């Protein structure tokens, strides 16, 4: 049974005010939420994983209880934030799980400092933004329904200004080409054992992109989830995802 959760902390790292929580004991496991999510999205995973790992749950720059974005979000800069956090915590090698934007950040971490990450699980990550994703991203800020706004307000204490900065970043992704540009030669430098998970009906990233990554990353496996969209493990499949991820991470 998990002990009581310790309070989170906020530190200035890489010139960013970042919120994070650390608890449990064992191998460090970095859990990265998706874009527009927050660290609290991982709460359902705390009990099964907290008895096996030391969990590190950050709010990525601009998200959750971290400082509001002052410029568009970049995944490569978020990766540098997390290197600073791991260094601050005295952690050199680690394992990691990232969903969507969090998975994209992990691709940067695994290529920039490949020797540090032993194993990672990438859910709905992408080596680059395809045309179909760019079209959706360009329109997304103007199409968020009120129900989704309420969900975002629960995740982001900075309220509407914080949410608007996040949504503006989503729009900026539509014209960004240098942040996510993971070619097969670059992916081939990844040393981490990698489990790639993708829904076969993802409206943003076609399955072929995950196949490309699996072919390029040396020690990788590919799990295509049938009849599933973006974030295919969220919802009813979450317990199975935790079980499969735990088994993979502990091999």
Secondary structure, DSSP 4 states (H G I P E B T S, - for coil): -PPPPPPPEEEEETTEEEEEEEE--SEEEEEEPPTT--GGGGGGGHHHHHTTEEEEEEPPTTSTTSPPPSS---HHHHHHHHHHHHHHTT--SEEEEEETHHHHHHHHHHHHSGGGEEEEEEES--SS--HHHHHHHHHHTT---HHHHHHHHHH-TTHHHHHHHHHHHHHHHTT--SSS---HHHHTT--SEEEEEEETT-SSS-HHHHHHHHHHSTTEEEEEETT--SSTTSSTTHHHHHHHHHHHHT-
